[in-house]
Amino acid sequence: MIKALQVAEGTDLRPLVAILRRQAIPHQVTEAAGELVVWTRSEADAQLIQASYQAWLEGRIEVPDSQIANGTAGIPVKDLANNFLAAYWRAPITVCTILAAVLLALASGFGTDRVVISAWLFPDVIRGGMSWLSPMLWLQMLAPALLHFGAIHLIFNTLWLWFFGRMMEPHLGWQRYLPLLLLLALAGNAAQYLWSGGQNNFGGLSGVVYGQIGFIWIWQTLNPASPLRLPRAMIGLFIFALIAMEVLASSFIATAAHAGGLVAGMAAAGLFSLGRR
């Protein structure tokens, strides 16, 4: 991510945000050390943001109040399509993962069609008879992350994946984010399978989501100046929720997948930070 603009914390950037959205310029606004920072993905976009900001200050670009309030402009359907395309451009791996989970949920009747979901369950590696060199085996070990049982399960996981993915993928780049996502899915699935003694009737992106939290947690600790960060209270709430799920609902919630993803995300952040230095 490239810093395009830095202004005082009290500056109302909502009109500028509306302008940038109207122009489909990808950006992210963060707060750090009492200042607002506008980030983007390229030097060209940074120059466009700076030019738009200057034009807005000089009154050469006006933003109607309705656009500031809604944060969007134009016909709603068209705006939704533009937002989706902008999101795909910023976080294509995240968007494709969510779409894959939604399509599988529809195809499997939200986990009720046993014929469909049988192909997406974790392979029975404990009993052996499989080649570890087989690409199909590794795909089967990743597959349960896309499997969801019920609409609430799907909505909850994909919303959090969307929230964290839009922060992480533009910052890390898809070349690092994709293998990270695969690692988190594999770690969460494997942890749940081994912890349950070989039971494979589980699924969901929860391990990936907790892996994202673990990654951001360690990343912001090791890289204090990075814009990729979460409030510590939010991280603490997720850790508390994980403990509560294990104590109160471990019989029907794959808490080991959550924990496996969390630990894998923390370890990956440490390794990524070492490589960066």
N, C-alpha and C positions, 0 to 999 in steps of 0.2 A: 504494500500500500504506500502511496505517495501523499505527503502532506501538501494540500493545495492552498489552505487558508487557515489562519489562526487569528481569532478575535477575542475580545474580552467576554467573560462568562455572561454578563448581563445583556449582550447583544441579541436582539430578536432576529434569528436567522430563518424564521418560518417563510417570509416572502422569498428569500433566496432558495430555500428548499423547494418551494413551489415552482420557481423558475427552472431549477435544475431538473425537476421531474418532468416539467413540460417539454424540456429540450432533450429528455431521455439521457441525461449525463449521469452515469453511475457515481454514487458518492455515499459516504457514511460520516455522520457527525458524532464526535465523542467529546467528553469533558475531561480535562486533565489540568491539575494545578491552577484552578481558577480561570481557565480559558477554554473556549470552544474551538475544536479543530475539525476541519473538513478534509476527509481523506478520499482519494480516488485511486484508480489503478494504473494510470499512465501520465506521463508529462503533458501529453496533448490535452487530456481531460483536465489536468490541473490548470493549464493555461486558460481553457474555456471557463472553468469555475471562477478564476480570478477576474477574467474579463466580464463575466456576468455580474459578479459582485460589484465591480467598479461601475458598471452601467446602472445597476440598481441604486447605488449610492448617489449617482449623479442625476437620477430621475429619468434616465433614458429608457428604462424598462419599468412598467407599472404592473402591479399584480392586484387584481380585484380581491376584495375581502372574502368572497365566496371561495376562491381558490386557496387562500391562506387557511381558511377554516377547515376545508376538506382535505387539503394537501394534494389535491388533484385538479385536473382541468379537463373540460371536454365531455364527450358522451361517456357515460359510465361503462358501457360494454367495451368501447374502444380503449378506455383508460385501463380497465382490467387486463385487456390483452397486452397493452403496452407495459404494464407492471409485470406481467408474467414473463414477457420477453426480456425485460430488464433484469428480472430475478434470475432467469436462465443464463443470461450473459455473465452475471456476477457470480453465480454459484451453480454451474451446470451439474456437477456431481450430486449435490444436495437435491436439486429438483428432480433429476432422473431417479434417484433412490426413492424419493417420495412417490413418484408416479409408478414405479415398479411395485411398491408396497400396496398402493391403492388398486392397481390392476389385479394383483394376486388376491387381494381381499375380495374383490368382486367375483373373480373366477372361482374362488373356493367357498363362496357364500359366507364370507367372514369366518372361515375356519370350520364350517359345518360339513363340508363335502370331504369325506375321508379319502375318497379316491384321489382328489386333487392334492390334498395336503400331504399324502403319503410320499409324494415325490420331493417334498420340501423339508422333510424331517432330517435331523442330524443322523449321519450314518452310524451303524453299529460297529464302531472300531474296537470296542473292548473285546468282542468275540472274534476279532481278526478276520482273516480271509480276504483282506483288501490290500492293494498296492499303494504305498505312500507316494509313489511317483506318478500316480494317476491324476491328471488335472480334474477329472470328474469327481474324485473323492474330495478334493479341496473345495470345489464348487458346492458339493453337498454339505460340507461343513460350514459354509458361509450362508447357505440358503435359508435356514430358520430365521435369520434376522428380518427377512421380508414377510414372514408369516405372522398374521394377526388373528386373534380370536375375539371377534366382536367389534362393532363400530367405535365404541368408546376407547378400546385398546388401540385401535388404529389412529384415531384422531389425536389422542393424548401423545403418542409417540412421534407422529409426524409433525405435530405443531412444535414440539421441543427440538426435533431434528432441524426443522426450518429455522427456528430461532437461533440455535447455536451454529448451524451450518452457514448461515449468511454472515456470521461474524468471522468464522474460521477460514472458510474457503477462499475469500478474496485476500485475506491476510497471508495465508500459507501458499496459495497457488494450488491449482488442481493437481499438479504433478506430485505434490507432497500430501495433499489432502486425500486423494484417492487411496493410496496405500495405507494411510492412517485409518481411513474408514474401514477398509478390509481387515486390518489388524484388530480393530475394536470389535467388529462383528465376529471374527474368529475366536478372539479371546473370551468374549461373553458367552458364545455358544458352547465352546469347549469347557469352560468353567461350570456351566449349568449341567452339561452332560456328565461330567466326571463327578460332580458333587451329588448328583441324584443317583449315582451308581449305574449309569447306563440307560436311564429313562430318557426318551427323546420326544416326548409329547409336550414340547414347549416351542415358543417362537416370539418374535417381536424385536423392535429396534431399541428396547430399553437399555441393553448393554452398550449399544453404540452411543446413546444419549448420555449415559453416565460416563462413558469414555471421553466424550467431548467435555463434560464438566471437569473430569480429572485432568485432562490436557490443559484446559484454560487455567485451572487452579495452579498447577505447577509452572506453566508458562509465564503467567503474570508475576509469580514469585521470583523466578529466575531472570525475567526481563522486565523490570519495573517500568521502563519507558515505553513498552509496547502498548498500542491501543487495544490489543486483544485482551480483554479483562472482564471480570464479573464482580459484582459486590460480594464481599466475603459472607455477608448475611445470607445471600442467595445460595452460595455454595454450602454453607452450614445447614440450611434448610433441606437441601437435597440429601446430605449425609444423614441427617436426622430421619428423613423419610425412608431411607434405605434401612436403617436400623429398625424403625417401627414396622416396616414390611416384613422383615425377618422374624421379629418377635410375634407379630399379630397375624400375619397372613402368609407365612412361608409355605404352607401346604398347597396354595394355589397361585402363588406369584413366584416367578423365577428369579429369586433374589440373588442367587449365585451368578447369574448372567449380568446383573447390575454391578455386582462387586468385581467380577472378572473384567468387565469393560472399564470400570473406574481405575483399577490398578494398571491395566494396559495403557490407558490414556495418560496416567501420571508418568509411567515409565517412558512412553513415547515423547512426552514433552521434555523430559530430562535429556534424552538422546538427541532430539531435534535442537535443543539449546546448545549442547556440546558441539554439534556439527556446525551450528551457526557461528560459534566463536572460533 
